[in-house]
Amino acid sequence: MSTLDRICALLKAQGKKQKELTDYLGISKNAFTDWKSGRITSYTKHLPQIAEFLDVSVDYLVGRQELGANRGKGVQIPVLGKVIAGIPVDAVEDILDYEEITLKMAAKGDYFALQVKGDSMEPKFSEGDVIIVRKQSYAETGDIAVVLVNGGEATVKKIKKRPDGIMLVPTNPNYEVMFYNNTDIQKLPVTIIGKVVELRAKF
């Protein structure tokens, strides 16, 4: 069975239409017809999104895995005790533990986990909690991000962007908001290394 045969069989089994898939992928409704005719083979670059839409693995779609073989399994990511400027996250040796994320989540980016230190983000995050972080160099106002400032250890704060700079906002009212203007951001520097996407509280 080819990859396209598997996709078509899954669509039928799940009662989904080809147009639902093309809408999900943000491509022309005629693209599927072109794929099936062999005129174009661009569907391969969409396999992670197709797998997510159909709730299967890419390995199943391409014939490397049986259906359901990945159920209940996930991807292990390291829990880091600290992140310091100048050291790539992948090279940090201060690994405290490992957390598991789903294959579906893993398909959406690169992740690491970080153990919270201090109480500046109480009551949202407590010391010892573990946060799941998607690696990215940007964040929007309202996001909670992991930020490196002036070569120090990473801090976790809510982001508030302003035209003249960025505010790092603690959720604990006993701590002051930190503001860095656009010059500070470049010179210190102030670098966003990831967005917090999940909290795993420890009891």
N, C-alpha and C positions, 0 to 999 in steps of 0.2 A: 504494500500500500504506500502510495506517495504521500508527501507532506500535504499537498492540496487535497488528496482523498481523505486524509485524517481530519483536516479542517472541515471539509464538507460533511463528513460523517458526524463530527461533534456538533456542528450547527444543527443538523437534522435531529440528532438525539436530544439536544437541549431546547429544541423548538425555537431556535433563533434564526433570523433572516440574514441573508448575505448583506443587505443594506444596513442592518444594525451594526454589523462588523465594520463595514467601510465608513459608516458615520463615526464609529468609535475611533477608527484610525485617522479620521479627518482626510480621507482620500475620495476620489471620484467613485461613484457607484458602478461605473463601467470597469474599474480596475480589476475586480474579481473575475469578470469575463475574460479580460486580457490575460490574467494569470492562468486561467484554466485552458485557454487556447494555446498557451506557450509563446504568445507574442512578446510578453515581457516577463521578467523573473524578479521584479523589484520587491516581491512580497517577502523575500528572505530578510530584508532589513527591518521588517515589521514583526518578525517572529516573537520577540519578547512581549509586544503589546497584544498580539493575537493569542499567545499562550495565556496572558492575564485575562483577556476577555472570555476565554473558554475554560479558565480555571484548570489548566493543565501545565505541564512543564514544556519548555522548548525541546528538551531531550525526547519527550514523547512525540511531539510534532514531527521531528526529523527521523524518528524510528530508532532512537538509541535507548528507549526505555518503554516498559509496558505501562499501560494506563493504570494509575493508582499507585505506582511504585514509589512515588514521591510523597504520598499522603502521610502526614504525621511527622515528616522530616523537615528540618530547617537548615539554616546557615548559622554557623557559630561566628560570633564577632567578639573581639577582645574588650574586656572592661579595663580601662586605663585609670591609673591613680592620678595621673597628671599629664598635661600636655604643655610643652615649653616651646617658645618661639625658636625657630631655626632647626627644629628636629621634625622631619615629616612624621605624620601620625603613624604611618605604616612602620616606622623605624623605632617607635617608642618601645622600650623594654620593660617599662613599669606596668606589667600586666597583672591585674589582681585576680581576674576570673574570666569566664566567658559567658555570654548570653546568647540565646538562640532567637533569630528572627525568621519569619516565614520566607519561603521561596518567593512568594508574591511581592513581599516588601523588598527583598534583596534584588529583585529584577528592576527596581526603580532607582537604584543608585548604590553608592558605597557607604557603608556605615561603620561606626565604632560606638562603644559605650563608655561612659565616663562616670566615675563615682563623685557625687557631690560633696564638696567640703564647705564647712561654715554654714551660717544660717541666714545669709543675705537674701535668699530666695524663699524663706519661710513665709507663709505656710504652704506654698506650692511644692517646694522641694525641701527636704530635710537632709541634714548631714548623714551620709552613708547611703542615701538613695542612689539608684543607678538610672541614668538617662540614656536613651538611645538617640544617637546623633547621625543625621545624614550629612556627609561631607559636601560642603558647598561654600563658595566664597562671597555669597550675598545673603541678605536677609531683608525682609520688609518690616515696616512699622507694625508692632504687635507680635512679631515672632520672638521666640526665646532662642537665643543663639549662644554658641561657644565662641568667645572672642579672645584674641591675644593682644595685649597692650604693652608696648615699650619693652619687648623682649622678656616679659615675665611669664608666669604661669597662666594658663587659660582661666577665664572667668565666665560664669554663666549668668546672663542678664537678659531682660526684655529689651528689645530694640525700639527706639523711637528716632526716626530720621527727621532732620531739619535741613533747610536749604544751606545753612552755614555749618553743618556738622552732624554729629550723631550723639544720641543720649543712650547710656546704658543704665537701665532702670531696675533697681532691686524691688522685690515685692515685699520685703520686710521694711516697714516705715522707720526703723531705727537706723537704717543706712541711707546715705545721701546718693542722689542721682549723680552719675559721672557724665560730664559733657566734654566732647572733644571736637574742636573746630576742624575745618577741612585741612588746615595746615598741619595740625596735630596728627590727623589720620595718615598723612603722607610721611611725616618726619619721625613719629615715634617708632614704628607705625601702629595703627589700630587695624587689626586684620580679623575678619570673620572667617572661621574655619568650618563651621557647620551649624545646622539648624536642629534644635531639639524636636523630635517627633513623637517621643513616648517616654513615660515615666514608669519605672519599675521600683516601687517603694519597698523598702526593707523593714521588716517588723522584728 
